[in-house]
Amino acid sequence: MSGDDRGAATVWAASIVAVLICVAAFTFRIGAAVTARHHTEAAADLAALAAASSAADGPGAACERARQVAARMSVSLLTCRWVRGDALVEVRSELSGHLAAVGQAEARARAGPVDRPP
């Protein structure tokens, strides 16, 4: 044999483990981003429904109800406005801890009053 390849398996194994760790970290990050987006979209939907269900109390009270629902869902209500009787809300979730690197998630939702036919 002309070459000495002792230790080559160790180098290959270490390389494969490093690649697997990188893939796992990337997969975790993507999963965290998708989960945050879904949570934020659900919070926007609930905030818009809360505003629409409180439409009879006036726009100010309805938007306050939307803000309360958003806060309970751990997101910030960015905007709440009314267009032709529909509540339009926009929310943002601030991720903390190990998910902070993923960034922010924003979502918008629209809902009409419950007493208006579709």
N, C-alpha and C positions, 0 to 999 in steps of 0.2 A: 504494500500500500504506500502510495506516495504522500498522502496528506494525513494530517492528524485532525480528525473531526470530533474529538472528545469535547463534550459540552455543547455541541450544536443543538441537541434536543432541548436543553435547558433554555437556550436563547429563543428557539421557536416557541416553546411553551410559554415563556414570559411574554413574548410578542402577542401570542394569541390571547392570553389573559388580559393584557393591556387593551387590545381591540375590543374584547367583550365588555370590559368595564366602561369604555367610551360609548359603546352602543347602548348599554344599560342606562347610563347617565342621560344620553340623548333621548331615549325612549321615556324615561321618567319626566324629563322636562316637557316633552310634547304632551304627555298625558296630563301633567299639571296645568298646562296652558288650556287644553281642551276642557278639563274639569272647571277651571276658573271661568271660562267663557260660558259654559252651560249654566253655571250658578248665577252669573251676572245676567244672562238672558232670562232666566226664571225670575230673578228679582225684579227685572224691568216689567215683565208680564204681570206679576203680582201687584206692583206699584200702580201700573196703569189700571188694572181692574179695581184696585182700592179707590183710586181717584174717580173712576167712572161710577162706582157704586155710591159714592158720596156726592155726586154731581148736584143733587137737589139742595145740598147745603151751601152751594156757591163754589166758585173756582178756588178761592183762598182756602176754604176748609177742605175741599177735595184734594188740593195739592199738599196740604199739611198731612192729610191721611196717607197720601202716597209717600211722603217723606218718612213718616213713622214706619210704614211697611218696609221701605228701603233700609232704614236703620236696623230694623229687626233682622233683616237678611244680610247685614254687615256690608252694605254698599252705600255709596253716597248718591243722593239725588242731585243731578246736575241741573236739569231743567224739568219744568212741569208747565205745560201750556195747553190751551184749549183751541181747537180748530173745528168749527162747525159742529160743536157739541161733543167732540171726541177729545179725550185726554191723551196728550202726547208726552211721554216721559223719557228721560235719558238718565241712565245711572252709570256709575263707575265703581269697580271694586279695586281696592288697593291691596295687593298681595303682600304678606309679611312673612318673616321667617325664611325658611329655605326656598319658599316659592317667590320671594321678592325678585329674584333674577328673571322670572318670567315676564314681569312688568305689570301693566294694568289691563283690565278688560272693561270695555264699554259696551252698552247695549241700549237699544231704543225699543219702545213698545207703544202701541196705540190701542185704546179701548173706548167704546161708546157707553153711554148711560144704559143701565139695565132695563129701564122702562121703555126704551126705543126699540121698535121692531127692526130686525136685520134688513 
